[in-house]
């Protein structure tokens, strides 16, 4: 039996929001939210229920990868909506990834400085916090380390 193109697309749009959520490992509310903010295209409704085509899982995977890479929701929206229609996906990723890599480099440098401070604090021999403050103000001693 052959389907009319409209019948075929209705058949393909057969996943409920619960099924999509289960397959994507998300809560249904997250899917509704993504749809509301424009990360997912509006979907067909049958009997008042959203019905999704299988391709929605691909979009949800892109969202998941972007979030795991550290992109904030606004940045993910930019990935989907912040470029001209003809902009290929790789150009979108490159643009956003380059900015995120710079941000991550800054974060790593800050984390390294924090670790050094924590290591100094871990070696502290001061009896009270006032002495710690004096040691911090005095700066490094002959060995290049602060007194704490």
N, C-alpha and C positions, 0 to 999 in steps of 0.2 A: 504494500500500500504506500502510495506517495502522499507526503504531507504538503500542504500549501506552506509557503514560507512563514506566514503568520502562525500557522499551527505548529510548525517546527520550533519556532522561537518560544512559543508558549510551553512546549514540552521541555525544552532545554532550561527554561526558567522555573525549575521545579523544586529547588531546595528551599526549605523553610529557613527562617532565621536561626532556629534551634539547630538545624542540621549544619548550617554554615558555621555557627559558633562552635559546635562540637568538632568539626573537621579542622577549624582554624585554632582551636584551643583557647577560645575567647569567651567572654560573657556576651550574651545577646545585646546587652546595653552598650557595650563597646562598639558593636557593629552599627547600632542605631546612631550612636554619637558620630562615628566616622561618616555615616551617610548625611547626618545633619550638618556637619561642618564642610562637606563637599569632598572628602577624601574618597568616598565611594559614590558611584553614580546612583541617582534615584532608581529604584527598582519597581518592577511591576507588582501589582497587588491582585490577589485572587481571593475573593470572599473576605476582603479586608486584611488579609495576611500578605506580608512581603514574600515574594518568590524570587530567588536569585539564580542566575545562570552560573555554571561552574567557574567561569572566568573571574568571579568575584574573589575566589580563593587566591588567585595570582596577585590581585591588588592588596589583599590582606597580608600576603607574604612580603611584598615590597614595604608595606607599612611596618611590619615586624622587624625586617632587616634594618630599616632606617632607625627605628627606635633602639634596637640593640647596638647600633653603631653610635648611639649617643645623640641622635637628632631629637630636638624638642618638637612638640606637635606643630608649632608654627613653621619650623623648618621642613617638616614632612609636608605640610600644606604647600609650602613653596615648591617642593619637588613636584607635586602634582599640578599646581595652579600658577606658579610664578614664572613660567616661561611661555613663549609663543607656541601656538599649536603645532608648528612644524619642527620644534626643537626635539631632536632625538633623545632618548632616555640617557644614553651615555654622556651627552653634553650636560644634562641636568645633574647627573651624579657627579661628574667632574667638578662642576662649579661649586656645588655644595660640599663635596668631600674636601676640596682644597681649603675652604674656609674652616671646616671642622678639624682638619689635620693641624692647622695653625693653632686653633683653639686648644686642641689636645696637647700640642707641644708646650704651650703656655701652662696648661694644667699640670703636666708632668714636671716641668721646671719648678713650679710652686710646690708640688708634692715632695720633690727632692729636698727643697729648703725646709719644709715642715719636718721631714724625717731627720734632717741634721739637728734641728732644734730639739726634737724629741730625744734623740740620742744624747745630746748634751744634758738635757733635763734628767735623763736616766742615770747619768754619771754624777749627779749633784751630790755634794757632801755637806751642803749648808744645813745649819741647825734651824734657821727660821727664814721666812720669805724675804725679810728685809735684806738679809745677807745675799740671797739669790739676786735681788735687784742690784745690789752693789757689784756683784760678780758680772752681771750682764752689762752694767754701765762701764765696768773696767775694761771690757773687751778681752781679746785673746792675750794669753800670757806668752812666755818665751817659746813654748812648743806650738804656738799658733792656735791654741784652743782657749776657749773661755774658761774661767775658773769653775764653771759648773759643767 
